Amino acid sequence: MITVAATNGAGVMAKVADECDSRAGGNGEHGRQAPCLSNIIDGSAAVWNALGLDQGVRIVDVTWAMT
């Protein structure tokens, strides 16, 4: 679990379902996804909603910590 905090003061605990371990791009096992950026969270709609964030923005600043 991690705790995610938005700049608006809202926070939520979230379960880590997967992590990206490649800066060169994903392999077939991971759907050949694009390379990972550093220190990002790809949150579900529930996380965005709990933080009161606009999903249309797509990228926002948050902080996170292992719980």
C-alpha distances in whole Angstrom, upper triangle without the diagonal:
4,7,10,13,16,20,21,19,17,13,10,7,6,5,6,9,12,13,16,18,21,23,26,25,24,26,27,24,22,24,26,24,25,24,20,20,19,16,15,13,14,13,14,17,15,13,16,18,15,16,20,20,23,22,25,25,22,21,20,19,16,14,10,9,6,5
4,6,10,13,16,18,16,14,10,8,6,5,6,7,11,12,13,16,18,21,22,25,24,23,26,27,25,22,25,26,23,24,22,19,18,17,13,13,10,13,11,13,16,14,11,14,16,14,14,17,18,21,20,23,22,20,18,17,16,12,10,6,5,4,5
4,7,10,13,15,12,11,7,6,4,6,9,10,14,16,16,18,20,23,24,28,27,26,29,30,28,25,27,28,25,25,24,21,20,18,14,13,11,13,12,14,16,14,10,13,15,12,11,15,15,19,19,22,21,19,18,16,14,10,8,5,5,6,6
4,7,10,12,10,8,6,5,6,7,10,11,14,16,15,18,20,23,23,26,25,25,28,30,27,24,26,27,24,24,23,19,18,16,12,11,9,11,10,12,14,12,8,10,12,10,8,12,12,15,15,19,17,16,14,12,10,7,6,4,7,9,10
4,7,8,7,6,4,7,9,11,14,15,18,19,19,21,23,25,25,28,28,28,31,33,31,27,29,30,26,26,25,21,19,18,14,13,11,14,12,14,15,14,10,11,12,10,7,11,11,15,15,18,17,16,14,11,9,6,5,6,9,12,12
4,5,6,6,6,9,12,13,16,17,20,21,20,22,24,26,25,29,28,28,32,33,32,28,29,30,26,25,25,21,19,18,15,13,12,14,12,14,14,14,10,9,11,10,6,8,8,12,13,16,14,14,12,8,7,5,7,9,12,15,16
4,5,7,9,12,15,17,20,21,23,24,23,24,27,28,27,30,30,30,34,36,35,31,32,32,28,27,26,23,20,19,16,15,15,17,15,18,18,17,14,12,14,13,9,10,10,13,15,17,14,15,13,9,7,6,8,11,14,18,19
4,6,9,12,16,17,21,22,25,26,26,27,30,31,30,33,32,33,36,38,37,33,34,34,31,30,29,26,23,22,20,18,17,18,16,18,17,17,14,12,13,12,8,8,9,12,15,17,15,16,15,11,10,9,11,14,17,20,20
4,7,10,14,16,20,21,24,26,25,27,30,31,31,34,33,34,37,39,37,33,35,35,32,31,30,27,24,23,20,19,17,19,17,19,18,17,14,13,13,11,8,10,11,15,17,19,18,19,17,13,12,10,11,13,15,18,18
4,7,11,13,17,19,21,23,23,25,28,30,30,33,32,32,35,37,35,31,32,33,30,30,29,26,24,23,19,18,16,17,14,16,15,13,11,10,10,8,5,7,9,13,15,18,17,17,16,13,12,10,11,12,14,17,16
4,7,10,13,15,18,20,21,23,26,28,28,31,30,30,33,34,32,29,31,32,28,28,28,24,22,21,18,16,14,15,13,14,14,12,9,10,11,7,6,9,11,15,16,19,18,18,17,14,13,9,9,9,11,13,12
4,6,10,13,15,18,19,21,24,27,27,30,29,28,31,32,30,27,28,30,27,27,27,23,22,21,18,16,13,14,11,12,12,10,7,9,10,6,7,10,12,15,16,19,19,18,17,15,14,11,11,10,11,12,11
4,7,10,13,15,16,20,22,25,26,29,28,27,29,30,28,25,27,29,26,26,26,22,22,21,17,16,13,14,11,12,13,11,8,12,12,9,10,14,15,18,18,22,21,20,19,17,16,13,12,9,10,9,8
4,6,9,12,13,16,19,22,24,26,25,23,26,27,24,21,23,25,22,23,23,20,20,19,16,14,10,11,8,9,11,9,7,11,12,10,11,15,15,18,17,20,20,18,17,17,16,13,13,10,10,10,9
4,6,9,11,15,17,21,22,25,23,22,24,24,21,19,21,23,21,22,22,19,20,19,16,14,11,11,10,10,13,11,10,13,15,14,15,18,18,21,19,22,22,20,19,19,19,16,15,12,12,10,10
4,6,7,11,14,17,19,22,20,18,20,21,18,16,18,20,18,19,19,16,17,16,13,12,9,10,9,10,14,13,12,15,17,16,16,20,19,21,19,22,22,19,18,18,18,15,15,11,11,10,11
4,7,10,13,16,19,21,19,16,18,18,15,13,15,18,16,18,18,15,17,17,15,14,11,10,10,10,14,14,13,16,18,17,18,21,21,22,19,22,23,19,19,20,20,18,18,15,15,14,14
4,7,10,12,15,17,15,13,14,15,12,10,13,15,13,15,15,12,14,15,14,12,10,10,11,12,16,16,15,17,20,20,20,23,22,23,20,23,23,19,19,20,20,18,18,15,16,14,16
4,6,9,12,14,13,11,13,15,13,10,13,14,12,13,12,9,11,12,11,10,9,9,12,14,17,18,16,18,21,21,21,24,22,23,21,23,22,19,18,19,19,17,17,14,15,14,16
4,6,8,10,9,8,11,13,12,9,12,11,9,10,8,6,9,10,10,10,10,10,13,16,19,20,19,20,23,23,23,25,23,24,21,23,22,18,17,19,19,18,18,16,17,16,19
4,7,9,9,8,10,13,12,10,13,12,11,11,9,7,10,10,11,12,13,14,17,19,23,24,22,23,27,27,26,29,27,27,25,26,25,21,20,22,21,20,20,18,18,17,21
4,5,6,6,9,12,12,10,12,11,10,9,6,6,9,10,12,13,15,15,18,21,24,26,24,25,28,29,28,30,28,28,25,26,25,21,20,22,22,22,21,20,21,21,24
4,6,8,11,15,15,13,15,12,10,8,5,5,7,8,12,12,15,15,19,22,25,27,25,25,29,29,28,30,27,27,25,26,24,20,19,21,21,21,21,20,21,22,25
4,7,9,13,14,12,13,10,10,8,5,8,10,12,15,16,18,18,22,24,27,29,27,27,31,32,31,33,30,30,27,27,26,22,21,23,24,24,24,24,25,25,29
4,7,10,11,9,10,7,6,5,4,7,10,13,15,15,17,16,20,21,24,27,25,25,29,30,29,31,28,28,25,25,24,20,20,22,23,24,24,24,25,25,28
4,7,8,6,7,4,5,6,6,8,12,15,17,16,16,15,19,20,23,25,24,25,28,29,29,31,28,28,25,25,25,21,21,23,24,24,25,24,25,24,27
4,5,5,7,5,7,9,10,12,16,18,20,19,20,18,22,23,26,28,27,28,31,32,32,34,31,31,28,28,28,24,24,27,28,28,28,27,28,27,29
4,5,5,5,9,12,13,15,19,21,23,22,21,20,22,23,26,28,28,28,31,33,33,35,32,32,28,29,29,25,26,29,30,30,30,29,30,29,31
4,6,7,10,13,14,15,19,21,22,20,20,18,21,21,24,26,26,27,30,31,31,33,31,31,27,29,29,25,26,28,29,29,29,27,27,26,28
4,6,6,10,11,12,15,18,18,17,17,15,17,18,21,23,22,23,26,27,28,30,27,27,24,25,25,21,22,24,25,25,25,24,25,24,26
4,5,9,11,13,16,19,20,19,18,16,18,18,21,23,23,24,27,28,28,30,28,27,23,24,24,21,22,25,26,26,27,26,27,27,29
4,7,9,11,15,18,20,18,18,16,19,20,23,25,25,25,28,30,30,31,28,28,24,25,25,21,21,24,26,26,27,26,28,27,30
4,7,8,12,15,17,15,15,13,16,17,20,23,22,22,25,27,26,28,25,24,21,21,21,17,18,21,22,23,24,23,25,25,27
4,6,9,13,15,13,15,13,17,18,21,24,22,22,26,27,26,28,24,24,20,21,20,16,16,19,21,22,23,23,25,25,28
4,7,10,12,12,14,13,17,19,22,25,23,23,26,27,26,28,25,25,22,22,21,17,16,19,20,20,21,21,23,23,26
4,6,9,8,10,11,14,17,20,22,20,20,24,24,23,25,22,22,20,21,19,16,14,16,17,17,17,17,19,19,23
4,7,6,10,11,14,17,20,22,19,19,23,24,22,24,21,21,19,20,17,14,12,14,14,15,15,15,17,19,22
4,6,9,12,15,18,21,23,20,20,23,23,21,24,21,22,20,21,19,16,13,14,13,13,13,13,15,16,20
4,7,10,13,16,19,20,17,17,21,20,18,21,19,20,19,21,18,15,12,12,11,10,9,9,11,13,16
4,7,9,13,16,17,14,14,18,18,16,18,16,17,15,17,15,12,9,10,9,9,9,9,12,14,17
4,6,9,12,13,10,11,15,15,13,16,14,15,13,16,14,11,10,10,10,9,9,9,11,13,15
4,7,10,11,9,10,13,14,13,15,13,14,11,14,13,10,9,11,12,11,13,12,15,15,17
4,7,8,6,7,10,11,10,13,11,12,10,13,13,10,10,11,12,11,12,11,14,15,16
4,5,5,7,9,10,11,13,11,12,10,13,14,11,13,13,15,14,16,15,17,17,18
4,5,5,6,9,10,10,9,10,7,11,12,11,13,14,16,15,17,17,19,20,20
4,6,5,6,9,10,10,12,10,14,15,14,15,15,17,15,17,16,18,19,18
4,5,5,6,9,9,11,10,14,14,13,13,12,14,11,13,12,15,16,15
4,6,5,6,5,7,7,10,11,10,11,10,12,11,13,14,17,18,18
4,5,5,6,8,8,12,13,13,14,13,15,14,16,16,19,20,20
4,5,8,11,11,15,15,15,16,14,15,13,14,14,17,18,17
4,5,9,10,14,13,13,13,11,11,10,12,12,15,17,17
4,7,9,12,12,13,14,12,13,12,15,16,19,21,21
4,6,9,8,9,10,8,10,10,14,15,19,21,21
4,5,6,8,9,9,12,13,17,18,22,24,25
4,5,6,8,9,13,14,17,18,22,23,24
4,5,9,10,14,16,19,21,25,27,28
4,6,7,11,13,17,19,23,25,27
4,7,10,12,16,17,21,23,25
4,7,9,13,15,18,21,23
4,6,10,13,16,19,21
4,7,10,14,17,19
4,7,10,14,15
4,7,11,13
4,7,9
4,6
4
